Amino acid sequence: MENNGRQGSHMYVLTLQNDGGHVCTLSGTFSPLAGWSRHDFYTQLRTDASRRYPSMASATVLYFSLDKNTL
């Protein structure tokens, strides 16, 4: 496995399920802004997910993980 791209300091995974039973998982890395809390990031991620996938605007969160992007 090779990775030449720049990665953020944290990795996230968010899985949502809407009322129709459709499931959407988003994942990636990011570096938080100074002063951001875990809740700030979660709120922004939900907002972004709703914009990208309108059918997930009122979806239920099945899974959320946010960890430092280190081994």
Buried (B, 14 or more C-beta within 10 A) or exposed (E): EEEEEEEEEBBBEBBBBBEEEEEBEBEEEBEBEEEEEEEEBBEBBBEEBBEEBEEBEEBEEEEBEBEEBEE
